């Protein structure tokens, strides 16, 4: 390493250290995130980049950027930290990499634009605001932006790249290659690519600790932090396996079916030998199984929770319940449509009825939301003996409604369809699960 190279490293590290210190003095809740990235000169990038472990910089680019616009360097540093906090570099999956990279840049820049700290603050230009308006999203997280980009003309997306791209995503490819099973081949002089799972876990922990820090120790700074805390709530919200979630409504009872584990094959074979093809012990024709028998799926058809979205929800829910063997052979499922009142009730007693229902299904109702009539109606079905083994109700809704004051005699789960990530309140006796449109429409 010659003297010039060492001097370039000292200069680059000095600039990034100054930027990090300035960000830390304003945003101490980001202490873990800001200190989690080491600095490394790397001429494979023409600008600046991160892989979740390092910040790689081209010294010429960094020196000129700092000389011309120190605030711009601060923003770029924080831009890369936000990529890491939200695990953008490992989140592409099967998405188109070009659009995913752009979506991540827009998401990071939108948070920066919402901040009022002098070290990163800039007025949002008219052009940039027009691009935000074109996306027409209440929340600009990377997943939502990616979905919206597909509906925009190519020339618009090209303009967005010029406006929002801040760093080089070149080193994200090595993490994606690990996810696809391909092995990256770094040059001997390069740092080895980090382990994708370790990077993912590291930044998930930092993200959660950052959220906790903002909520507890730095509440007075939250107004200056703009949309960061809201985005952390979205990113760190609990994820549930929908299939496992539905099993909450299963019960244990005996079911008539072959139970190959309930007898001893030794005695069975001995009887065949001793009595000439007459077994001593017959197979038992029952076994205990934990499944669902009586169940209600209530669908709120008010507001935006209608049309194709309702049908997709119903298809996915029914497919999980029926195809996974969650039901007993004899079932009693009521699919109730409602808004401020009961609009329809379709009874399913056989999985085969589901296909015909999907072919003729029609959404009914579009008024206000009131949950109480459904509970009154189900209570009446129980009194009439039509739901004698009622295990639970799954209530699919897109917003707020009036809840019953009294807890029902069965488990109830409210699935809130919410792309705005509002904090829906439910009574203590109810189960709450918040899902987005992509959770319903995927697959």
N, C-alpha and C positions, 0 to 999 in steps of 0.2 A: 504494500500500500504506500503510494508516494505521498509527499507532503501536500500536494494540491487536493488529492482525494480526502485526506484527513481533514483539511480545512473546510471542504465542502460538507463533510459530515458534521463538523462542529457548528457550521453556520446553519445547516438544516435543523439540527437538533435544538439549537438555540432559538430559532424562530418558532418551532412547534412548542417548545417549553414555555415561551412567553405567551403564546396563544392559549395554551392549556391553563396557565396561571390566571390569565385575565378572565377566562370562562369560569374557573373555579371560584374566584372572588365574588362573582355575581350569582353563581348557581352552585352553592355548596352541596345541595342534594345530589349533584352529579359527580361527587368525588370519586366513587368507585368506578363509574363509567369512564371518566376522564383519565384516570390513572391506569386503566386496563390495557391500553394500547402502547406498545413500545415503538420507537422510531427507527426506520431503516432506509438508507439511501438505496434506491433501486432504479436502474435505468431501463427496466422493462416497461415502465410507465412514463408517459410524457408529461403527466401532471401529478396527481396524488391519488392514493388508493388505500384500501384496507381489506384485510382478510379476516377480521375479527380478533386478530392477535397483534398485528403490526399496523403501523401507518407507513406505507411505502411512498417515498417522494422522489421526484426528479428535482435536483438542487437548483437548476436554472429556473424552472417554473416557480418553485417555492420562493426563491429570492426575489424574482421580479414581481410576483403577486403580493408579497409582503411590502415591498417598496411602494407599489402603486395603491394598495388597498388593504391595510391591516385588518379592518373590519371584515373584509371579504375572506381573509384567511381564517379568522375566528369562525365565521359562518361555515366555511368548508370543513373545519375541524369538527364542529358540532354536528354538521350534516352527516359526517361519517360515523360519529358516535350514535346518532339516532338510527342509522342503518343497523348498527350492532344491537342497540337496545330492543329494536323491533325484529331482530333476526332476519332482516331482508336478504342477507347474503346466503342464507340456507333455505329460503322459503319458496324458491321458484317452482320446484316440483315439475309437473307436466305442463306448466304454463309456457307461453312463448317468451323466451329470454329477453328479446328486445323490448317487448311491451312491459314485461315485469320490471326490467331495469328502469324504464321511464316512470312506471307507477311508483316505484320506491323513491325515486328522486322527487317526484311531485309531493309524495306524502311527507318526506323529510323537510322539503322547502316550505310546505304549508304550515308546519309547526314553527319553523324559524320565523316565518312572516307573522305569526300570531304573537310572538314574544316581544316584550317591550324593554328588554335589557339593552342599554346603550352599546354594549360590546358586540351585539349582533343585529341591532335594530336597523331596518331600512324601510322606507315607504314602499308600499306595494304599487308597482307600476300599473298603468291602465291595461297594458297588454297582458300582464300576468293575471290581473283580476278577470279579464275576459276569458282566459283559459280556465280559471277556477269556475267561473259561471257556466262555461261550456260543459264541464263535468257534471254540474247540477247534482251534487252530492251533499247530504247533511254532514257526513263525516268523511274526511279525506284520508282514510287509511289505505295501505297499499293494495289490499285485496279488492276493496270497492273501486278504487281508481282503475285497477287493471280491468275489471269488468266494464267500466264505462268507456275505456279507451277503444274497445272493439267497435263501438258505435260511432266513432269519430272519423272523419276523412283523414287520409294519409297525410295530406298537406298540413292539417291541424296538428297531428302527432309530431310531424317534423318540426313545426314551429315550437311545440312544447319542449322538444329536445334542446333546441337552442336556448330556450328560456330557463329550463330547470336543471339540466345536467350540470353537476358541480364537481364530481369526482369520477375516477376511473373504476369500473367494476370488473376489470380484467381478472383479478385474483378470486372473484366469486366462482369463476368457472372451475377452479380446482376443487372447491367444496362441492359443487354440483356433480363433478365427475365421480367423486366418492359415493354420492348418493345413487348414481346410476350403475355403480360397480366398476367403472373405468378407473384405472390407476394413473394418476398424474406422474409425469416424468420431469421433475425439476432438474435444472442444470446444477452441476456440482457446487458452483459458487453461490447458489441461492439458498435461502432458508427453506427447510423442508415444509411442504404444505401442512397446515394444522389438521388435526382430526376433526371431522365435521361434527360428530356427536359431542365432543368435548367443547367445541365452540358454542354449539347450541345450548348446552347445559350451563356453561359459564355465563352467557349473556341472559339466559332466562333468570338465573339467580340475581344478577345485577339489576335486571329490569324490575323484578319484584321488590328488591330492597330499595331501589330508587323510588318506586311508588309509595312504599311505606314511609320513607323519609319525607317525601313531599306532604303526605297526609298527616304526619305527626309532629315533625320538628320544624318544618319550613312552610307552615300554612300562610304566613304573611307574604311569602314570595309567589304564591300560586297565581295571583292575578298577573304578575309580570311574566309568568311562565306560559301564558297563552293556553294552547290546546294540548300541551304535553301531558298533563295529568289525565285528561279525558282519554287520550290515546293509550296511555298506560293501562287504564281501566279496561279498555277494549282488548288490548293485547294480552293482558294477564287474567282476563275473566276465565272462570273454570270451564274446561271443555269436558263434556260428558259423552260417553258412548250411548247413542240413542237406543241401541238394542238392549244394553244392560239396564238402561233407565226404565224401559218398558217392563222388565222382569220384576220390578217392584210390585206389580199388581198380580203376580202369580201366587197360587196357593197350593198346599200339599193335600192330595187326596188319592185314593186308589183308582186306577184306570185299568180297564180290561184290555190286556195285551200280553203277549208272550214275554216271560221273564226268564231268560236263559241262565241267570246267575242264582236262581232261587232253589236249585236242587243239586244233589251230589251225583255226578256222572258215574261214580264207582258203583253205587247201588243200582243205578239205572242199567248199567252193563251187566251186573251180576244177575239181575232178574231176567234179562234176555237169555243168558246162558242156562240158568237153572230151570226156567219155566217155558223154554222154547218160544222166544219172541214175545214174551209177556213181561214188560218192565215192572219193577217193584214200585217205582215212584213216577207219577206223571208230572209233566211240567205244570207249574202253577200258571193260571191264566190271568193273574193280576200282579201289579207292582205299584209302588207309590211313585207319583210323579208330581213335580211342582209346575203347574201350568195355570192358564187362565180359562175361566168358563164364562161367567157373566161380566160384561164390560160395556162401558159407554164411551163413545168418542163424540164429543160435542164440538161443533165448528161454528165459530163466530163469523158470520157472513157480513158484518158491517164494515164500513170503511174500505181500506185497501186489501183486507183479508178476503179476497173473493176470486172468482174465475179460475183460471188455470192453476194459480198458486194453491188454492184450496184442494183442487183435484190431485195435484202432485203430492201434497201433504198426506192426503188420504191414501193414495196409492202406496207411498213409501211406508206409512205406518202399518197399513194392512199387510203389506208384503212381509215386513219384519215379523209381525205377529203370527201370520199364517205359515209362511215358508220356514220359519225357524222352529216350528213345532211347539209354539208357545201355548196353543190352545188344546183343550181336550177334544176328543172326536165329536162330542156334542157341545155346541157353543151357542151363546145367546148374546150377540153384540148389537147394540143399538147405535146407529149413526144419526145424530141429531143436528140439524141446522137451526141456528137461532141468531137473532140480533137482540131486540128488546123483548122478544117473545119466541115461542116455538114455531118454526116454519115448516119443518118436516121431521119425520122419524122413520128410518129404514131399519128393519130388523134383519140381521144376518144369522142364520142357523147352520150354514154349511159354507166352507171356504169356496166352493164352486160358485156360490152366489155373488162373490166379489167381482168376478170378471164381467158378469152381466150388469152389475151396478155401475162399474166404471164406464161402460159403453153408453149408459143412459143418464149418467149423473148430471145434474143441473143445479147450480147454486141458486138458493132462494133467500131473499131478504137482503136489505141494505140499510137498515135503520140504525138507531143508537144501540149501544152495548149495555145490556143488563144481564148479569150472570144468574140472578135469583130465579127467574122462571124455569131455567133448566133444572136446577136443584129441586124445585117444587115438583116438576114433572117426573123426575127420576124417583123422588120419594113416593109419588103416587103409583109408579110402576112397581115399586117394592111392596107397597101395601096391597096391590092387586095380585101379588104373587108372580109377576112377570119377570122379576129379577130376584130369584130366591137365593142365589149365590153371588151377590154383587161384590166384585173385588175392587172396582175403582172406576174413576172417570178421568179421561184425558181431555182437557179443554184447550182447544187451539184458538188463540185470539191475537189481534194485532194492537191492542191498546188497553185502556183502562175501562173498568166497568164497576157496577155496584155488586159487592160481594154479600153473600148471606152472613148474618150475624152469628148463626149457630153452626157448629161443626157438623158435617154430615156423618153418617155411620160407616162410610167407606172412604178409602184413600182418594184424594183428588190432586191432580197435577195440572198446573196452568203452563202451557207452552206459549210464550210470548214471541210472536213474530215481530222482530224489532231491528231494523237497519239503522235506527238512530241511537241504539244502545242506551235507552232511557232506563232509569232505575225503577222498575215496576215494583209496586208494593203489593204483597198478598197477605192474607191473614196468617197467623202463626200455624194454623192447622193445614195449610196448603203447601204443596210442593211447587217450586218455581223453576222453570228452565227457560232461558232466553236464547233464541236461535235467530239466525239471519236468513235472508232469502236464499243464499247459496247453499245453506244446509238442507233446504227443501228441494231446490231445483237440480242439485248435482246428482250424478249417477244415472 
